[in-house]
Amino acid sequence: MTFPDQPEDTLSQITFLNRQALYLRPDPARVVVRPFKPATEPRDLNPKDKSRANHIVDRVLALDPEAAAGQLAEVLANFEGRHRRLLQRFEARADDMEDAFSIHVLFTETQRRLVGAYFLLEYAFEAAALFNPSIVPHPDQSGAPEGGRRFILSLRAVGEGHISSLTFRSGSITADGRLTIDPSARLASVPGVERRTPGPYGDEVELVFLPDEDISERVIFPVTDSQARGIEDARFVEFDEGGRTIFRATYTAYSGLGIRSEMIETSDFVSFRMFPLRGDASGNKGMALFPRRLGGRYAMIGRQDNENLYLIYSDDMHVWNGGQLILRPRFPWEFVQIGNCGSPIELDEGWLLLTHGVGPVRRYSIGAVLLDKDDPSRVLARSSEPLVRPEPSEREGYVPNVVYTCGAMRHGGQIILPYAVSDTFSTLATIEIAALLRAMEG
């Protein structure tokens, strides 16, 4: 495919990519409190574990009232400034553990709070990595710069034991393409589980944060068995559901034994619904939803065979089967495999799909493909060289030689591209759409 006024320059010159001096790095000082069990996580408490739990209760009950009050005061002095509503969390945790406790005398308020404290732990949720971002417009555009836009970044945070959670940042872009990221809050918290609905394919859960918490405080930690070891690589997109905006993301749920694709959705980034996907196309990772229905049907880009990209349609958001092969590795930088880098972006010229390719020595790079607007199974053009590849100064980290994104956003004539470096930290760039299209090959 050729475009008007196509110059002789190629992607190798990358004249259209503007890297920003913005870095989101993991911070071990950011912590949440999460359940602790005297057991080898993540298994449930067995009889021996329950015995240990009851030994803890017995020791608390054996404290005289003055000693118990003193111990609780010491705990609060040590931890209260690090978390919101700590006493309420202590009480809720004691209630959660009640089924594991033997029959006991009625706790006093102090005993109940102290018992709850013994079954919680602090977890540095982003101590190891903060990576694989995606980006969508902020649902609240008040305060946006003139001609600019506010946005929300989702990021995969990794802490002790390589457990992945979902966290957020906010920022803005000006009319001339300058990006800023808002400072992160000092505190962080996990949501309350408003409703849990068991089903044959796993739990559906509804989560809610307090609306007065900053977006950067909100951390979604695994809450179901299928997610027990991680919520990975959320690909958020602003979805038009018949004139109503819903922010949806597929993510990889990792149980510790296997993976599958699940979905999370929200209208305000305060309350969320998470539910499993089913069907033969959902048993892998890296599914990305188109931002609207196509011909009345939902559509996704997926990679069921770990090598190629497929176009998948469904009448039911929960069920995904089959798929049409539309892209295979073609260029040396993607000979090992290709995958999507988030939801397709709608342009006048077609659907712009960012991709990742894996090349020699397992080096990951980011490329682009243009799909037909009316028939996305038709490939109109693709990048013969990567848009972004690991720079010499950015190739070191937990997983060397990787650049990766879970989704970009259009703003006027530019694409805002957040991307991760070596599975460790994240940064951003902007891309001039017209120049990118001119440089792509048919």
Sequence and secondary structure as in RCSB ss.txt:
>XXXX:A:sequence
MTFPDQPEDTLSQITFLNRQALYLRPDPARVVVRPFKPATEPRDLNPKDKSRANHIVDRVLALDPEAAAGQLAEV
LANFEGRHRRLLQRFEARADDMEDAFSIHVLFTETQRRLVGAYFLLEYAFEAAALFNPSIVPHPDQSGAPEGGRR
FILSLRAVGEGHISSLTFRSGSITADGRLTIDPSARLASVPGVERRTPGPYGDEVELVFLPDEDISERVIFPVTD
SQARGIEDARFVEFDEGGRTIFRATYTAYSGLGIRSEMIETSDFVSFRMFPLRGDASGNKGMALFPRRLGGRYAM
IGRQDNENLYLIYSDDMHVWNGGQLILRPRFPWEFVQIGNCGSPIELDEGWLLLTHGVGPVRRYSIGAVLLDKDD
PSRVLARSSEPLVRPEPSEREGYVPNVVYTCGAMRHGGQIILPYAVSDTFSTLATIEIAALLRAMEG
>XXXX:A:secstr
   TT  S  GGG TTEEEEEEEE   TT  EEEE  SSSTTS   HHHHHHHHHHHHHHHHS HHHHHHHHHHH
HHHHGGGSSSHHHHHHHHHHHHGGGS S     HHHHHHHHHHTEEEE TTSSEEEEEEEEE S  TT  TT EE
EEEEEEEE GGG EEEEEEEEEE TT  EEE    S  B  EEEEEE  TT  EEEEE  TTS GGGBEE   SG
GGTTEEEEEEEEEEEETTEEEEEEEEEEE SS EEEEEEEESSSSEEEEEE BSTTSSSS  EE SB BTTBEEE
EE TTSSSEEEEEESSTTB    EEEE   SGGGSSEEEE SS EEETTEEEEEEEEE GGG EEEEEEEE SS 
TTSEEEE SS SB   GGG  SSSSS EE S  EEETTEEEEEEEETTTEEEEEEEEHHHHHHH B 
